Amino acid sequence: MYILHWEYMAGSIIAQAMLEESGANYRLHHVDMEAGEHKLKEYRSVNPAGRVPALGLPDGTTIGETAAIVTVLGEQLPEANLAPQPGDPDRAGFLFWLSVMATSGYLTVSRKAHPERYAVDADATKQVEAKAASELDAFFDIMERAVSGSPFFLARGFTALDIYLTMLTEWSDDKDALFSTRPALAAVRRAVAQRPAYRTAINTHLLPRQAA
């Protein structure tokens, strides 16, 4: 059984959606980051980095970081066809774009959502947030140009990259503006949002006040 350590509207969305897509046996363990549970000794014994998500594998190993989780699940659950396997011609491109999404995308989302973590005073915090918003806009422009399939990111069809990219759009403050000039990105999101596995993951991750 897989054990997914998750938090509301966090990067654990991608992990749960992949587990759902594959039909894997898993259970959820909520980590209340607002209460500081990710900093406690008990959680750090699971994930020494003290970050969410973390994924317990069936062999007892636990890994963190979304790019690592996507890569490992893609290899361990090949029947779901969520990632090109080693030796596949698309493997290198898949890993490249996964890394771009996890670094240029996911980390920029984090800076924009939590600028106080990257600054020491109010003025600097505002500057961090504004810069992150600008960089995130540029990131989505890159993603729009990089889409090579229809309606999916890769020409080969649906992969975990589509889930990851759709997850990143969930944190946009203005989705109408995000998609109005990015039709390829909008098509990816529409296609992924219709999938039962993604809907299950999003319904899990909605903040309680949103789900009510």
N, C-alpha and C positions, 0 to 999 in steps of 0.2 A: 504494500500500500504506500502511496505517496502522501506526504503530509505537507500542506501548503500553509505557511505562516504568512498571514495577510493583514492588510489594513484597508479601511474604506478608501476608495478612489486612489489606490496606489498602483505601483507597477505589477502587483500580484494579479491584475486583470489578465495580462498576457498568459501567465502560467495557468490560471484556472481555465481560460478559454481553450488552451492547448490540451489540457487534461480532459476537458469535456469533449472536444473534437475527437479525441482518440478513444473515448470510452474507458479510460483508465480508472482504476479503483483508487480513490483518494479521500482524505478528510481535511477539513479546514481547522486552523487554529488562529483565532483572532489575536493580534498584537495591538494593544491600545497605545499608540505612539503619543497621543496627547497626554496620557497618564504617565508616560516615560517607561512603559514596559520594555521597550527595545533596548533600554540602557541597563536593565536589571541583570544580575549575575545569571539568573536562570535562562534568560533568552540569549545572553552572550555565550553561554555554554553550547547553545545550538548554532548561533551565527556570531562568531567573534567580532565581525565587523559592526554588529549592532544595527543592521539595516533590514528593511522589509522591501521586497519579499525574501523569504528563504524557502527552499524546497527540500524536504526530507525524501530521499530516494528509497526504494524498496530494500536496498542492501544496507541501510542504516546510515549512509553518508548524507550529509546535508550541504547544499550549495546555496550561495546567494548570487546577487547581481543578475539582472534580467537577461543580458546577452548570454551568460553562461547557462542559465536555466533553459532558455530557448534552444541553445545548441544541444544540450544534453537530452532534453525531451525529444527533440527532433531525431536524435540517434536512437534513443531507447524505445520510441514509439513509431517505427518506420511505416507501419501499416496505415497510419493516419495521413501520410504524404504531406506533412507540414514543413519539411525541409529537405533539400537535395542531400542525398547521402554521400559519404566520401567516395570520390571517383566520378561523381556526376559532374558534367560540364558546367552546370549552374551553381555548383557548390561554392566556388570562390566568390562569385558575385553576391550570392546570398549572404555569406559571412561578412563581406564588405559592407553591404547596405544595413545589415543587422548592427554592425559596429557604429555606423553613422547614426542610426536611429537611437542607439543606446547612449551615445556620447553627445553628439551635436543636438539631438532632439530631447531625450529624456532628462539630461542634466540641465539643459537650458530651461525646460519646463520647471524643474526644481528651483532654479535661481529666480525665475519670475514669480513662482508661487510663494517662495520663502526667501525674499531678498535679505531679510534680517540676519540670515545665517552667513551672509557674505559681506557684511558691513558692520561698522561700529557706531554709527550715528545716523540720525534720521535723514539728513541730506544725502549721505552716501547710500543709504538704503533705497531712496527714491531713484538715485542714479543707476544702481544695480538693477532695479526692476525695469526701468526704461530701456536700458541696454539689452537686457534679456528679452524684452518684448520685441525689440528690433531684430535681434538675432534669431528669435523664433520665427518671425515673419520670413526672414531670409531662408531659414531652414525649410519651411513649407514650400517656398518657391523652388528650392532644389528638389524636393520630393516630387513636386508636380512635373518637373522636367524629366525626372528619373523613371516615372511610371512607363513600363514597356508593354504591359498587357492591357486587356480590356475585358472585364473591369478591374483586373487585379494588377498588383505591382510588377510581377514578373510575367513574361510572355508565356511561361509554362503553366500558369494558372495559380490557384489559391495556395498560399503558403503562410507560415507564421509571420512573415513580413507584413502581410495585409492586416493581421490582427494587431501587430505592434504599432503600425502607422495609424490605424483607426483609434487605438488606445490613446495615442498622443493627441489626437484631435479632441478627445473628450475634455481636455483641460483648457480648451480655447475659451476666452471670454466672449468672443463674438463669432459664432459659427457661421452666421450668414456672410459676414465679411471674409471669413477664412475660405469658404467654398465658392463664393460668387465669381472669383477670377481664377479658380483652380478646378476645372471640370474633371480632370483625371483623378485628382485627390477625392473629389466629391463622389465619383463613381466607385472608388475603392471603399469608401466609408459606407455607402448605401449597400453594397454587396455584402460586406462583413456584418453590418448591423442586422441583416435579415437572417443570419445564421443562428440556429437555436443555441449553439455552444456559447457564442458571444453574448447573446441575450441573457443566458444564465449567469455568466460572469459579471456582466454589468449590473444585473439585478442584485447580485450578492454585494457588489461594491458600492452601490448607491448609499450616500449618507442616510442615516435613519430618517432624518427630516425630509429627504427627497423621496424616499420609498414610501413614506406614510401617505 
